[in-house]
């Protein structure tokens, strides 16, 4: 037990794992519980355009959790630094794309919003790379 409290990785990993499992249980219960309106009558589903259902949001959340778990697992493998960084950047890009497409609704809105978002992101990433290269971040 002493080793558990002296190991910072264990002190952070277990609470995060427990919180993730509790969040998964709450999300699953919300999907399984029937939505009722008033006296036990099931409420009609309201759909606006082509937006996804709550079930799809839970599926995307599970995919994001799985990708995050893969990121954590990769951390514990002894691989080259360059490969490690490329793997994490790739997995982060997948998570970023899923969050922006579904939770920010860019997949379902006008393509003008997507173009504006991607342009701003590319500009910010370019400035980030230039600043790191200028300050000696060994990026380039």
Buried (B, 14 or more C-beta within 10 A) or exposed (E): EEEEEEEEEEEEEEEEEEEEEEEBEEBEEEEEEEEEEEEEEEEEEEEEEEEBEEEEBBEBBEBBBEBBEBBEEBEEEEEEEEEBEEBBEEBEEBBEEBEBBBBEEBBBEEEEEBEEBEEEEEEEEEEEEEEEEEEEEEEE
